[in-house]
Amino acid sequence: MKINQMTRGLCWVFLLMALTAFAQKGKQPKPPEVELIEASARRQEGNIMIDARVKNISEKPIKALVLLIDFIASDHKQVITTKRGSLDQEMLDPGEEAGFRAQIEDPSRATEFRINFEDGGGKYLRAEKTGPFPVE
């Protein structure tokens, strides 16, 4: 009798595991909202000059797009500092591209940078091709 109950219990466990795996397999990750088309950084007279081009690849306009620029140390892991910058235009419509340019005081140990995004309300936006890129 105990073996029969144990077998039934194991069957239920395996059935639940299979259903959970099937449900998770069906979930698709949400697509990115912003694409970083290009980005570069170069040192110049104690500053770092950042140039970037972004595109709204979502179906909704993005209000007050903010760029979060992480400067990364030579170990490729440690974020030295993060600087924030925003686009000059208030709204980035679906499919629209915009340029970004900034001059930032040089975090001297930085060898790379990456860029993440959020909207004006502080909501993190999913993005493509965010780096890291070398600081030249």
Buried (B, 14 or more C-beta within 10 A) or exposed (E): EEEEEEEEEEEEEEEEEEEEEEEEEEEEEEEBBBBBBEBBBEEEEEEBBBEBBBBBBBEEBBEBBBBBBBBBBEEEEEEBEEBEBBBEEEBBEEEBEBEBEBEBEBBEEBBBBBBBBBBEEEEEBBBEBBBBBEBE
